[in-house]
Amino acid sequence: MFEQRKERRRELLAQMEVRRLEEEKKRLAAIEARKAKVRDEVMEVARRRRVAEDIRATVAALREHPEAGSSKFEAWSAHALEVAESMDPMNSALDKILGSFDVAR
């Protein structure tokens, strides 16, 4: 009887350890998922900023083209600059730019 209780206790302790390890694994996976999400958001903000700057630079460079004064070019460049403005994170609220980043982590 005593040996059975001892064996049962060992089994319960082993099960508890397995559950603890599984919970720790889930906790660490959640931390890594949060880090990956923040990293992806940071990269997306940088990409949007870069693309907006590239659009502006392209419009500026095309202004040097000999035919740049055409009404078609002016309409296109106005639209291109609107696209750049709309996607540039510098024109967004800071909370929106920071996304899901949480200082407390």
PECORMO-V626553 format. One record per residue. N is the residue number from 1. RES is the residue in one letter. SS is DSSP state (@ for helix, = for strand, . for the rest). PHI is phi in degrees with one decimal (999 if undefined). Layout:
n=N res=RES ss=SS phi=PHI
n=N res=RES ss=SS phi=PHI
This chain:
n=1 res=M ss=. phi=999
n=2 res=F ss=@ phi=-63.6
n=3 res=E ss=@ phi=-65.2
n=4 res=Q ss=@ phi=-65.5
n=5 res=R ss=@ phi=-64.7
n=6 res=K ss=@ phi=-62.4
n=7 res=E ss=@ phi=-64.7
n=8 res=R ss=@ phi=-62.6
n=9 res=R ss=@ phi=-62.8
n=10 res=R ss=@ phi=-61.0
n=11 res=E ss=@ phi=-62.6
n=12 res=L ss=@ phi=-63.4
n=13 res=L ss=@ phi=-63.3
n=14 res=A ss=@ phi=-65.1
n=15 res=Q ss=@ phi=-64.3
n=16 res=M ss=@ phi=-62.8
n=17 res=E ss=@ phi=-65.7
n=18 res=V ss=@ phi=-61.4
n=19 res=R ss=@ phi=-62.9
n=20 res=R ss=@ phi=-61.9
n=21 res=L ss=@ phi=-64.4
n=22 res=E ss=@ phi=-64.2
n=23 res=E ss=@ phi=-64.5
n=24 res=E ss=@ phi=-64.9
n=25 res=K ss=@ phi=-62.7
n=26 res=K ss=@ phi=-64.6
n=27 res=R ss=@ phi=-61.8
n=28 res=L ss=@ phi=-66.2
n=29 res=A ss=@ phi=-65.2
n=30 res=A ss=@ phi=-65.1
n=31 res=I ss=@ phi=-62.3
n=32 res=E ss=@ phi=-63.4
n=33 res=A ss=@ phi=-64.4
n=34 res=R ss=@ phi=-62.9
n=35 res=K ss=@ phi=-61.0
n=36 res=A ss=@ phi=-64.3
n=37 res=K ss=@ phi=-64.8
n=38 res=V ss=@ phi=-63.7
n=39 res=R ss=@ phi=-58.8
n=40 res=D ss=@ phi=-63.1
n=41 res=E ss=@ phi=-66.7
n=42 res=V ss=@ phi=-62.1
n=43 res=M ss=@ phi=-63.7
n=44 res=E ss=@ phi=-67.5
n=45 res=V ss=@ phi=-61.3
n=46 res=A ss=@ phi=-63.3
n=47 res=R ss=@ phi=-63.1
n=48 res=R ss=@ phi=-61.8
n=49 res=R ss=@ phi=-63.4
n=50 res=R ss=@ phi=-62.2
n=51 res=V ss=@ phi=-64.3
n=52 res=A ss=@ phi=-60.3
n=53 res=E ss=@ phi=-64.8
n=54 res=D ss=@ phi=-62.6
n=55 res=I ss=@ phi=-62.3
n=56 res=R ss=@ phi=-60.0
n=57 res=A ss=@ phi=-65.4
n=58 res=T ss=@ phi=-64.7
n=59 res=V ss=@ phi=-61.0
n=60 res=A ss=@ phi=-61.7
n=61 res=A ss=@ phi=-65.6
n=62 res=L ss=@ phi=-68.6
n=63 res=R ss=. phi=-63.1
n=64 res=E ss=. phi=-82.8
n=65 res=H ss=. phi=-65.0
n=66 res=P ss=. phi=-59.1
n=67 res=E ss=. phi=-101.5
n=68 res=A ss=. phi=-64.6
n=69 res=G ss=. phi=-79.4
n=70 res=S ss=. phi=-65.7
n=71 res=S ss=@ phi=-64.8
n=72 res=K ss=@ phi=-63.2
n=73 res=F ss=@ phi=-63.9
n=74 res=E ss=@ phi=-61.4
n=75 res=A ss=@ phi=-65.7
n=76 res=W ss=@ phi=-63.5
n=77 res=S ss=@ phi=-66.5
n=78 res=A ss=@ phi=-62.3
n=79 res=H ss=@ phi=-64.9
n=80 res=A ss=@ phi=-60.9
n=81 res=L ss=@ phi=-68.7
n=82 res=E ss=@ phi=-64.2
n=83 res=V ss=@ phi=-60.2
n=84 res=A ss=@ phi=-59.7
n=85 res=E ss=@ phi=-62.6
n=86 res=S ss=@ phi=-69.6
n=87 res=M ss=@ phi=-99.3
n=88 res=D ss=. phi=-69.6
n=89 res=P ss=@ phi=-62.3
n=90 res=M ss=@ phi=-66.3
n=91 res=N ss=@ phi=-98.0
n=92 res=S ss=. phi=-109.3
n=93 res=A ss=. phi=-63.2
n=94 res=L ss=@ phi=-59.2
n=95 res=D ss=@ phi=-59.4
n=96 res=K ss=@ phi=-68.6
n=97 res=I ss=@ phi=-63.7
n=98 res=L ss=@ phi=-72.2
n=99 res=G ss=. phi=59.3
n=100 res=S ss=. phi=-89.9
n=101 res=F ss=. phi=-61.5
n=102 res=D ss=. phi=-129.2
n=103 res=V ss=. phi=-59.9
n=104 res=A ss=. phi=-65.7
n=105 res=R ss=. phi=29.2
